[in-house]
């Protein structure tokens, strides 16, 4: 199993540009989520999904869109990038998303918005 | 709301020293508690977890006990190695319908010198 994969590893955008961060998992996990990691702030939840066709907002959803058309994929879209979105983005998945379930993280995408 | 507070870092130790990283939490109900570790350039991976009061999680020589009376989940290791150098995150998983909504502490950077 490859686990959770993310592409690209690094990305530089100009303010106002759009892009999609890709996330895929091959563990048949129902639950997937996106976090951003900023210095001194730990990880904060952006959006999550409890299954194909079902998504919901996390703690910091503004400026991001998601969709879940398949169990395997959960892309994160930045519609109009802003410097405040400079961060490291992690995708995670777990079996059913219960509070006791272990979440498995991808290697991250480091995004810089100029 | 839920919150997690970790001791401020960074922490610098010599090899074979004793490690403690403090973690306290605020939550309603009966959360699950986790320690995740992030090695340089990688994503987060689960180190250990505890899902109910008085449970002890352990892995790779690390231990943490879920103390409901003090709302704590301190991470300990009796003898650290250079390879333990990483960022350590304490996290709380809320139950009920809050699927997979992990709340993270800010992270503690550990550096171990030979």
Interface residues (C-beta under 8 A of the other chain):
Chain A: X4 X31 X33 X35 X40 X41 X42 X43 X44 X45 X48 X50 X58 X90 X92 X94 X96 X97 X98 X99 X100 X101 X102 X103 X104 X105 X106 X107 X108
Chain B: X4 X31 X32 X34 X36 X41 X42 X43 X44 X45 X46 X49 X51 X89 X93 X94 X95 X96 X98 X99 X100 X101 X102 X104 X105 X106 X107
